[in-house]
Amino acid sequence: MSNEAESAVEIALEPARKAELDSVLRLLSDSNLPVADLESHIDAFTLAKCNGIVVGTAGLEIYGELALLRSLCVAERHRSKLIGAALVSAIASRALAQGVRELYLLTTGAAPYFAHLGFVQIEREQAPIEIRNTAQFSALCPASAVCMRKTIGPLLEVTAIPSRARGAG
């Protein structure tokens, strides 16, 4: 197949279903990503599909205004087609709609990629306790994994009410 034909392929992003668990497990395992707790989180995944076949995944674990982006993976032959960026964008939009203001992630080899998407590296100890208590953070990802954060929603801090706004209602 020519590159032009490959680039014309439609990628559909959709929520994962339990019936797709084996496809997601295989994709993540092929990329050496953790799968131990996947079954209990499959409903939190968004899938990228090409002709009905799962070619990408991204998961979202929400903890109030914080969330963990996990298991971003694109099948090797579908990389460099912006599928990963589309999955991150879809996850961020879903998170924002649910009141999340900060996304966190752990990565062992894709820090430059995530930096390109607006994530900044932080020390693991700087991650909020809700994120540090996740299975990904505490057990599944190695201690050498880089922790990254991205603000996706406004951080609203009210320090004082302007005098002209007092008594306005």
C-alpha positions in Angstrom: 0.0 0.0 0.0 1.4 3.5 -0.8 2.0 6.2 1.8 -0.8 8.2 0.2 -3.3 5.4 0.8 -2.1 4.9 4.3 -2.4 8.5 5.2 -6.0 8.5 3.9 -7.0 5.8 6.5 -9.6 7.0 8.9 -8.9 6.7 12.6 -11.9 6.5 14.9 -11.6 7.4 18.6 -14.1 5.7 20.9 -14.6 4.5 24.5 -13.2 1.1 25.2 -15.6 -1.8 26.0 -14.9 -4.9 28.0 -15.1 -7.0 24.8 -11.9 -5.2 23.6 -9.9 -6.0 26.7 -7.8 -8.7 24.9 -6.9 -6.3 22.1 -5.8 -3.6 24.5 -3.9 -6.2 26.6 -2.0 -7.4 23.5 -1.2 -3.8 22.3 0.1 -2.7 25.7 2.0 -6.0 26.2 3.6 -5.7 22.8 5.0 -2.3 23.9 6.1 -3.5 27.3 3.6 -1.4 29.2 2.0 -2.6 32.4 -1.3 -4.5 32.2 -1.7 -5.9 35.7 -4.7 -3.7 36.7 -6.1 -3.1 33.2 -9.3 -5.1 33.5 -10.5 -3.0 36.4 -9.9 0.2 34.4 -10.9 -0.7 30.9 -14.0 1.5 31.0 -11.6 4.5 31.5 -9.8 3.9 28.2 -10.2 5.6 24.9 -9.3 3.6 21.8 -8.0 4.6 18.4 -9.3 2.2 15.7 -8.4 1.7 12.1 -10.9 -0.3 10.2 -12.3 -1.6 13.5 -8.9 -2.8 14.7 -7.5 -1.3 17.9 -4.3 0.6 17.0 -4.0 3.0 20.0 -5.0 3.3 23.6 -5.0 5.9 26.4 -6.5 5.6 29.9 -7.7 8.1 32.4 -7.9 7.6 36.2 -9.7 10.6 37.8 -9.2 11.7 41.4 -11.2 14.8 41.9 -9.5 17.7 40.1 -6.5 15.5 39.3 -6.1 12.7 36.9 -3.5 10.1 35.7 -3.0 9.7 32.0 -1.9 6.1 31.6 -1.1 3.5 29.0 -0.8 5.8 26.0 0.2 3.4 23.3 0.1 3.4 19.5 0.8 0.2 17.5 4.3 0.6 15.9 3.1 0.6 12.3 0.7 3.4 13.1 3.1 5.7 14.8 4.0 9.2 13.5 0.4 9.7 12.3 -0.7 12.0 15.2 -2.8 9.2 16.7 -1.0 9.6 20.1 -1.7 13.3 20.1 -5.3 12.8 19.2 -5.7 10.3 22.1 -4.1 12.7 24.5 -6.4 15.5 23.3 -9.4 13.3 23.6 -8.4 12.3 27.2 -7.7 15.9 28.2 -11.1 17.0 26.8 -12.9 14.2 28.7 -10.9 15.1 31.9 -11.7 18.8 31.6 -15.4 18.1 31.1 -15.3 16.1 34.4 -13.7 18.9 36.3 -10.0 17.8 36.2 -7.5 20.7 36.2 -4.2 18.7 36.1 -3.1 15.6 34.3 -0.1 13.5 35.5 1.7 10.7 33.9 4.7 8.4 34.3 6.9 7.5 31.3 10.0 5.4 30.9 11.0 6.6 27.4 8.6 9.2 26.0 9.3 12.3 28.1 10.4 14.3 25.0 7.1 13.3 23.2 5.0 14.4 26.2 7.0 17.6 26.6 6.0 18.4 23.0 2.4 18.0 24.1 2.8 20.5 26.9 3.7 18.3 29.8 6.5 19.3 32.2 8.7 17.0 34.1 8.4 17.2 37.9 10.0 15.2 40.7 7.9 12.2 41.7 7.7 13.5 45.2 5.9 16.6 43.9 3.0 14.6 42.6 -0.1 14.9 44.8 -0.8 12.0 47.1 -3.8 10.9 45.1 -1.6 10.3 42.1 1.3 8.7 44.1 -1.3 6.2 45.6 -2.3 4.8 42.2 -1.1 1.3 41.2 0.7 2.8 38.2 2.7 5.1 40.5 3.2 2.9 43.5 3.7 -0.6 42.0 3.4 -1.0 38.2 5.8 1.6 36.8 9.5 1.5 37.8 10.9 4.0 40.2 13.0 5.3 37.3 9.9 6.4 35.4 9.7 10.2 34.8 6.7 12.0 36.3 5.1 14.8 34.3 2.3 17.2 34.7 0.1 19.4 32.6 -2.5 22.0 33.7 -5.6 21.7 31.6 -8.1 23.7 33.6 -8.0 27.1 35.3 -6.4 27.2 38.7 -8.9 29.6 40.4 -7.7 31.3 43.5 -9.9 33.9 45.1 -7.7 36.2 47.2 -10.0 39.1 47.6 -13.2 40.4 46.2 -12.7 43.7 44.3 -14.5 46.5 46.1 -16.7 47.3 43.1 -18.0 43.7 43.2 -19.0 43.7 46.8 -22.7 43.9 47.4 -23.4 42.9 43.8 -25.7 40.2 44.7 
